[in-house]
Amino acid sequence: MTTKSIRREKLSFDDPEALQALCGSNNARLKLVERTAGAQVHLRGNEVTIEGEDAATQTAKAALEQLYDLALAGKTLSSDDIVRAVKLLQGEGNGAPGAIQGVFGETILTPRAGRPIAPKGAAQKQYVDLVRGNDIVFAVGPAGTGKTYLAMAFAVRCLLDKQVRRIILTRPAIEAGERLGFLPGTLEEKVDPYLRPLYDALHDMIDAERLERFMADGTVEVAPLAFMRGRTLNDSFIVLDEAQNTTPEQMKMFLTRMGFGSKAVVTGDITQTDLPRGQKSGLRDALELVEDIRGIARVQFTDQDVVRHPLVAALIRAYDRRDRARFEAREGTSGNGGAGDAGRAGGEVTGGGEPGRVAGPPDDQDKG
């Protein structure tokens, strides 16, 4: 029988305001660090004592030191961010431990109202870095992983910094249950519900008066994918959302719209297509074609990267298990096998033909 090594560490914090931000109301954030790291954390005055197994104590100590530094810099994290920060130090979802400052310290955009928009984990930080370093990025993964929202925030940042002259946001107006022809109103009114999530995100990021001006002069455009045909988009940041609902022909049309000085981000979830049965997704088709093209990168999120309510990640896993079982029963397979993207390991990141990893369970991919 092996005896577990118990370690004790003491930390002293001099700034009372930063310490209060670190601890949270009723020491709630200290308790989150304690529970996530697996070490006991006790506060007395301005001193924190950590006690537990060696690895857990080291993780809790590093988390408290780095979170305190962020608090000193005026960067406060939510409770969910605290949990993700500790898991980052443990190496979960990233394959290796990382530094909290390197991930949570970067702010993409600070709206006039609301919290700053920043990466909320290692996968999102890699995503932002890939968008910064490549002309086209494919982001695939489950709902709630921030793929579209982060891409739009980056687009707004590039516009405000005058790196691009306009933003184009587009979605395929694919029908899911209700036929467009039976909806009331003009064509614009019929497609508006498909584009509403993009409008909502824009209103989060740009004040209403400026957004109205941008949309009036064409600086910001939100349009169905069909409206992209025949155009060349120079000096633009283009975001294609719900790309799993494109056909291969539509995807080819979209990707070939790019002009000089432009960036494009394509987001979607190959497992959630609303295309007719038997119709291949343009997103799946494109991912197979562009794998080794330099300047094109891919990041695949998993349920570990979901930044919504914890139940969302649990629901994604439950649906994924059910869908995988149905697929195996239909194909007469068992165990680990799968076809196409359903059998790929999750968490792959590729940029310019150079593979990397964002660890995670297989088969977990997105909408959102």
Beta strands, then each sheet from edge to edge (+ up, - down):
strand 1: 6-12
strand 2: 40-44
strand 3: 47-53
strand 4: 136-140
strand 5: 166-171
strand 6: 220-224
strand 7: 236-240
strand 8: 263-268
strand 9: 296-300
strand 10: 348-351
strand 11: 354-357
sheet 1: 1+ 3- 2+
sheet 2: 6+ 5+ 7+ 8+ 4+ 9+ 10- 11+
end
